[in-house]
């Protein structure tokens, strides 16, 4: 299989890249990146892409059997600009899903968020819900949406809120409803690698328990 990853430099994407490179089912692993990445592997194809250029994206997605999208930004990175936030978190995944349809790749995996709801009063959760709805509307035959809660794992980017909250949430996780429990980013990546090999058609949602059940 040929797998294409968007968001390979992020917390989940980095683990996912390693998972796919180590999985013999995936003989080509293509990553679409904005800038050069210092990693080499016989199976790896690196495509430096302008995500605003639909023609370049269309070519880069060609011959993919499955596309994994774990791209996302933060309020800090966009300096609180919600329009810029939306251009990254909404425009890119939705454009990719539409282009997948054009290339004939019918399997698309998206990392969303627990609580995603287009009717939410929360900007982040509302946006995630809108992304999900737009991707489902593309009509792709096989859409898999993962909705993790707080992600655990090492980030290059320092986030003071997560630094403070992660130990507390781990300590009191036994009282947190299952789908809101924190989860290791590597667990999400492992689940994505497994899902990518599935042949089921339809729209599938995976939350905490579903992700853990997949990797057991």
NORTABEL-V241902 format. One record per residue. N is the residue number from 1. RES is the residue in one letter. PHI is phi in degrees with one decimal (NA if undefined). OMEGA is omega in radians with two decimals (999 if undefined). D_FIRST is the distance of its C-alpha to the first C-alpha in Angstrom with 2 decimals. Layout:
n=N res=RES phi=PHI omega=OMEGA d_first=D_FIRST
n=N res=RES phi=PHI omega=OMEGA d_first=D_FIRST
//
This chain:
n=1 res=X phi=NA omega=3.00 d_first=0.00
n=2 res=X phi=-106.6 omega=-3.14 d_first=3.79
n=3 res=X phi=-111.3 omega=3.08 d_first=6.32
n=4 res=X phi=-119.1 omega=-3.12 d_first=9.93
n=5 res=X phi=-115.8 omega=2.98 d_first=12.93
n=6 res=X phi=-116.3 omega=-3.06 d_first=16.47
n=7 res=X phi=102.5 omega=-3.06 d_first=19.11
n=8 res=X phi=-68.3 omega=-3.13 d_first=17.73
n=9 res=X phi=-92.8 omega=-3.13 d_first=21.38
n=10 res=X phi=-83.1 omega=-3.07 d_first=22.64
n=11 res=X phi=-61.0 omega=3.12 d_first=23.44
n=12 res=X phi=-73.7 omega=-3.07 d_first=20.44
n=13 res=X phi=-58.4 omega=3.13 d_first=18.03
n=14 res=X phi=-65.5 omega=3.08 d_first=19.12
n=15 res=X phi=-67.0 omega=-3.14 d_first=18.50
n=16 res=X phi=-61.7 omega=3.12 d_first=15.08
n=17 res=X phi=-56.6 omega=3.13 d_first=14.15
n=18 res=X phi=-63.9 omega=3.12 d_first=15.50
n=19 res=X phi=-58.7 omega=-3.07 d_first=13.78
n=20 res=X phi=-71.0 omega=3.11 d_first=10.21
n=21 res=X phi=-64.2 omega=-3.12 d_first=11.49
n=22 res=X phi=-90.2 omega=-3.09 d_first=13.01
n=23 res=X phi=-98.6 omega=-3.09 d_first=10.29
n=24 res=X phi=-64.6 omega=3.12 d_first=9.09
n=25 res=X phi=-66.1 omega=3.13 d_first=6.16
n=26 res=X phi=-93.1 omega=-3.11 d_first=4.68
n=27 res=X phi=-89.2 omega=3.02 d_first=5.69
n=28 res=X phi=-134.5 omega=3.10 d_first=6.60
n=29 res=X phi=-121.9 omega=-3.07 d_first=8.50
n=30 res=X phi=-107.1 omega=3.08 d_first=10.86
n=31 res=X phi=-119.5 omega=3.08 d_first=14.11
n=32 res=X phi=-100.7 omega=-3.01 d_first=16.77
n=33 res=X phi=-132.0 omega=-3.13 d_first=20.11
n=34 res=X phi=-83.6 omega=-3.11 d_first=23.77
n=35 res=X phi=-142.5 omega=-3.07 d_first=24.94
n=36 res=X phi=-58.5 omega=3.14 d_first=23.96
n=37 res=X phi=-123.3 omega=-3.06 d_first=22.46
n=38 res=X phi=-85.3 omega=3.04 d_first=23.56
n=39 res=X phi=-147.4 omega=-3.13 d_first=20.52
n=40 res=X phi=-129.4 omega=3.10 d_first=18.96
n=41 res=X phi=-163.5 omega=-3.12 d_first=16.06
n=42 res=X phi=-58.1 omega=-3.10 d_first=14.54
n=43 res=X phi=-89.2 omega=-2.95 d_first=10.96
n=44 res=X phi=-88.7 omega=2.98 d_first=12.55
n=45 res=X phi=-115.3 omega=3.13 d_first=13.29
n=46 res=X phi=-108.6 omega=3.13 d_first=16.34
n=47 res=X phi=-120.4 omega=3.07 d_first=17.62
n=48 res=X phi=-83.1 omega=-2.92 d_first=21.17
n=49 res=X phi=-126.9 omega=2.89 d_first=21.75
n=50 res=X phi=-93.0 omega=-3.04 d_first=24.83
n=51 res=X phi=-69.7 omega=3.05 d_first=23.74
n=52 res=X phi=-87.8 omega=-3.09 d_first=26.76
n=53 res=X phi=-97.8 omega=-3.07 d_first=25.57
n=54 res=X phi=-63.3 omega=-3.14 d_first=23.64
n=55 res=X phi=-64.3 omega=3.12 d_first=23.15
n=56 res=X phi=-65.2 omega=3.11 d_first=21.51
n=57 res=X phi=-64.8 omega=-3.13 d_first=19.21
n=58 res=X phi=-60.9 omega=3.11 d_first=18.32
n=59 res=X phi=-65.4 omega=-3.10 d_first=17.42
n=60 res=X phi=-66.6 omega=-3.13 d_first=15.44
n=61 res=X phi=-84.4 omega=-3.07 d_first=13.31
n=62 res=X phi=-56.2 omega=3.10 d_first=12.73
n=63 res=X phi=70.6 omega=3.06 d_first=9.49
n=64 res=X phi=-76.2 omega=3.03 d_first=7.80
n=65 res=X phi=-92.8 omega=3.14 d_first=5.99
n=66 res=X phi=-152.3 omega=3.11 d_first=7.91
n=67 res=X phi=-118.8 omega=3.12 d_first=10.90
n=68 res=X phi=-108.7 omega=3.14 d_first=12.94
n=69 res=X phi=-121.1 omega=3.10 d_first=16.61
n=70 res=X phi=-127.2 omega=-3.10 d_first=19.13
n=71 res=X phi=-74.8 omega=3.11 d_first=21.53
n=72 res=X phi=-177.6 omega=3.13 d_first=25.21
n=73 res=X phi=-126.3 omega=3.11 d_first=28.63
n=74 res=X phi=-135.3 omega=3.10 d_first=31.99
n=75 res=X phi=-59.9 omega=3.14 d_first=35.53
n=76 res=X phi=-63.7 omega=-3.10 d_first=36.55
n=77 res=X phi=-65.1 omega=-3.11 d_first=34.10
n=78 res=X phi=-97.8 omega=3.10 d_first=35.22
n=79 res=X phi=55.7 omega=3.06 d_first=38.83
n=80 res=X phi=78.2 omega=-3.12 d_first=39.20
n=81 res=X phi=-82.0 omega=-3.07 d_first=38.37
n=82 res=X phi=-69.0 omega=3.10 d_first=36.77
n=83 res=X phi=-67.0 omega=3.10 d_first=36.01
n=84 res=X phi=-66.6 omega=3.10 d_first=33.95
n=85 res=X phi=-55.9 omega=-3.12 d_first=32.30
n=86 res=X phi=-65.4 omega=3.14 d_first=31.34
n=87 res=X phi=-59.5 omega=-3.12 d_first=29.99
n=88 res=X phi=-84.5 omega=-3.01 d_first=27.44
n=89 res=X phi=-74.5 omega=-3.12 d_first=26.68
n=90 res=X phi=-99.8 omega=-2.99 d_first=26.96
n=91 res=X phi=-59.5 omega=-3.06 d_first=26.56
n=92 res=X phi=-67.4 omega=3.14 d_first=23.34
n=93 res=X phi=-60.2 omega=-3.11 d_first=21.18
n=94 res=X phi=-67.8 omega=3.09 d_first=22.81
n=95 res=X phi=-61.8 omega=-3.14 d_first=22.42
n=96 res=X phi=-61.5 omega=-3.13 d_first=18.69
n=97 res=X phi=-63.2 omega=3.12 d_first=18.32
n=98 res=X phi=-65.0 omega=3.12 d_first=20.54
n=99 res=X phi=-70.0 omega=3.07 d_first=18.68
n=100 res=X phi=-57.6 omega=3.13 d_first=15.35
n=101 res=X phi=-59.0 omega=-3.12 d_first=17.43
n=102 res=X phi=-69.2 omega=-3.10 d_first=18.58
n=103 res=X phi=-85.1 omega=-3.12 d_first=15.28
n=104 res=X phi=93.2 omega=3.05 d_first=14.08
n=105 res=X phi=-84.3 omega=-3.00 d_first=11.54
n=106 res=X phi=-103.1 omega=-3.11 d_first=13.17
n=107 res=X phi=-117.4 omega=-3.03 d_first=11.78
n=108 res=X phi=-134.9 omega=3.10 d_first=13.73
n=109 res=X phi=-113.2 omega=-3.09 d_first=14.85
n=110 res=X phi=-125.8 omega=2.96 d_first=18.25
n=111 res=X phi=-89.7 omega=3.13 d_first=20.52
n=112 res=X phi=-111.4 omega=-3.13 d_first=23.96
n=113 res=X phi=-153.2 omega=3.01 d_first=27.10
n=114 res=X phi=-58.0 omega=3.14 d_first=29.25
n=115 res=X phi=87.2 omega=3.13 d_first=32.08
n=116 res=X phi=-56.2 omega=-3.08 d_first=30.29
n=117 res=X phi=-162.2 omega=-3.10 d_first=32.73
n=118 res=X phi=-63.4 omega=3.14 d_first=33.54
n=119 res=X phi=-100.1 omega=-3.12 d_first=37.18
n=120 res=X phi=-65.8 omega=3.06 d_first=37.51
n=121 res=X phi=-80.8 omega=3.12 d_first=40.33
n=122 res=X phi=-83.7 omega=-3.07 d_first=38.21
n=123 res=X phi=-54.4 omega=-3.07 d_first=36.57
n=124 res=X phi=-63.3 omega=-3.10 d_first=33.40
n=125 res=X phi=-69.1 omega=3.09 d_first=32.84
n=126 res=X phi=-64.1 omega=3.13 d_first=33.84
n=127 res=X phi=-62.4 omega=3.12 d_first=31.39
n=128 res=X phi=-61.5 omega=3.10 d_first=28.49
n=129 res=X phi=-64.5 omega=3.12 d_first=29.63
n=130 res=X phi=-66.9 omega=3.11 d_first=29.82
n=131 res=X phi=-62.7 omega=3.14 d_first=26.28
n=132 res=X phi=-57.7 omega=-3.12 d_first=25.00
n=133 res=X phi=-60.9 omega=-3.11 d_first=27.19
n=134 res=X phi=-66.0 omega=3.14 d_first=26.14
n=135 res=X phi=-71.6 omega=3.08 d_first=22.41
n=136 res=X phi=-61.5 omega=-3.12 d_first=23.13
n=137 res=X phi=-67.0 omega=3.11 d_first=25.34
n=138 res=X phi=-67.6 omega=3.13 d_first=22.53
n=139 res=X phi=81.4 omega=3.06 d_first=21.78
n=140 res=X phi=-57.6 omega=-3.04 d_first=18.01
n=141 res=X phi=-69.7 omega=-3.04 d_first=17.16
n=142 res=X phi=-135.5 omega=-3.11 d_first=15.50
n=143 res=X phi=-120.1 omega=-3.11 d_first=17.12
n=144 res=X phi=-122.6 omega=-3.08 d_first=17.28
n=145 res=X phi=-115.8 omega=3.11 d_first=20.16
n=146 res=X phi=-100.4 omega=-3.10 d_first=21.07
n=147 res=X phi=-121.1 omega=3.08 d_first=24.77
n=148 res=X phi=-75.9 omega=3.01 d_first=25.78
n=149 res=X phi=-91.7 omega=-3.13 d_first=29.38
n=150 res=X phi=-59.5 omega=-3.13 d_first=30.55
n=151 res=X phi=-91.7 omega=3.11 d_first=27.92
n=152 res=X phi=-106.3 omega=-3.13 d_first=29.06
n=153 res=X phi=145.5 omega=-3.10 d_first=28.09
n=154 res=X phi=-76.6 omega=3.05 d_first=29.18
n=155 res=X phi=-113.8 omega=3.02 d_first=29.22
n=156 res=X phi=-68.4 omega=-3.14 d_first=30.29
n=157 res=X phi=-84.6 omega=3.13 d_first=32.14
n=158 res=X phi=-79.9 omega=3.10 d_first=35.28
n=159 res=X phi=-122.5 omega=-3.03 d_first=35.88
n=160 res=X phi=-60.5 omega=-3.13 d_first=39.37
n=161 res=X phi=-61.4 omega=3.14 d_first=38.91
n=162 res=X phi=-69.0 omega=3.14 d_first=35.94
n=163 res=X phi=-61.8 omega=-3.13 d_first=37.77
n=164 res=X phi=-79.9 omega=-2.98 d_first=40.72
n=165 res=X phi=-80.0 omega=-3.04 d_first=39.07
n=166 res=X phi=-55.3 omega=3.13 d_first=36.29
n=167 res=X phi=-62.7 omega=-3.14 d_first=38.79
n=168 res=X phi=-67.2 omega=-3.13 d_first=40.87
n=169 res=X phi=-67.0 omega=3.08 d_first=38.04
n=170 res=X phi=-60.9 omega=-3.09 d_first=36.86
n=171 res=X phi=-64.5 omega=-3.06 d_first=40.49
n=172 res=X phi=-106.3 omega=-3.07 d_first=41.03
n=173 res=X phi=-63.2 omega=-3.11 d_first=37.60
n=174 res=X phi=-66.8 omega=3.13 d_first=39.25
n=175 res=X phi=-102.6 omega=-3.12 d_first=41.12
n=176 res=X phi=-87.4 omega=3.06 d_first=38.24
n=177 res=X phi=-52.4 omega=-2.97 d_first=36.76
n=178 res=X phi=-47.6 omega=-3.01 d_first=33.39
n=179 res=X phi=-70.1 omega=3.13 d_first=31.20
n=180 res=X phi=-97.4 omega=-3.13 d_first=33.02
n=181 res=X phi=-68.4 omega=3.07 d_first=32.63
n=182 res=X phi=-65.5 omega=-3.10 d_first=31.10
n=183 res=X phi=-140.9 omega=3.12 d_first=27.70
n=184 res=X phi=-67.2 omega=3.13 d_first=26.07
n=185 res=X phi=-59.3 omega=-3.14 d_first=23.39
n=186 res=X phi=-65.3 omega=3.10 d_first=21.37
n=187 res=X phi=-67.4 omega=3.10 d_first=21.54
n=188 res=X phi=-63.4 omega=3.13 d_first=20.11
n=189 res=X phi=-63.1 omega=3.12 d_first=17.20
n=190 res=X phi=-61.0 omega=3.12 d_first=16.58
n=191 res=X phi=-62.4 omega=3.14 d_first=16.81
n=192 res=X phi=-63.3 omega=3.11 d_first=14.30
n=193 res=X phi=-61.1 omega=3.12 d_first=11.66
n=194 res=X phi=-70.1 omega=-3.12 d_first=12.71
n=195 res=X phi=-61.5 omega=-3.11 d_first=13.01
n=196 res=X phi=-59.2 omega=-3.13 d_first=9.54
n=197 res=X phi=-93.6 omega=3.14 d_first=8.58
n=198 res=X phi=-72.5 omega=-3.14 d_first=11.67
n=199 res=X phi=-111.9 omega=-3.11 d_first=12.26
n=200 res=X phi=-63.3 omega=3.07 d_first=15.77
n=201 res=X phi=-106.2 omega=-3.13 d_first=17.23
n=202 res=X phi=133.5 omega=3.10 d_first=19.90
n=203 res=X phi=-112.7 omega=-3.05 d_first=20.91
n=204 res=X phi=-124.9 omega=3.13 d_first=20.77
n=205 res=X phi=-114.3 omega=3.14 d_first=22.81
n=206 res=X phi=-124.4 omega=3.04 d_first=22.59
n=207 res=X phi=-112.6 omega=-2.99 d_first=25.66
n=208 res=X phi=-48.4 omega=-3.08 d_first=26.95
n=209 res=X phi=-63.6 omega=-3.12 d_first=27.32
n=210 res=X phi=-63.3 omega=-3.14 d_first=24.04
n=211 res=X phi=-63.4 omega=-3.13 d_first=22.14
n=212 res=X phi=-66.2 omega=3.11 d_first=24.23
n=213 res=X phi=-64.5 omega=-3.13 d_first=23.87
n=214 res=X phi=-63.6 omega=-3.02 d_first=20.09
n=215 res=X phi=-93.1 omega=3.11 d_first=20.25
n=216 res=X phi=-72.4 omega=999 d_first=23.24
//
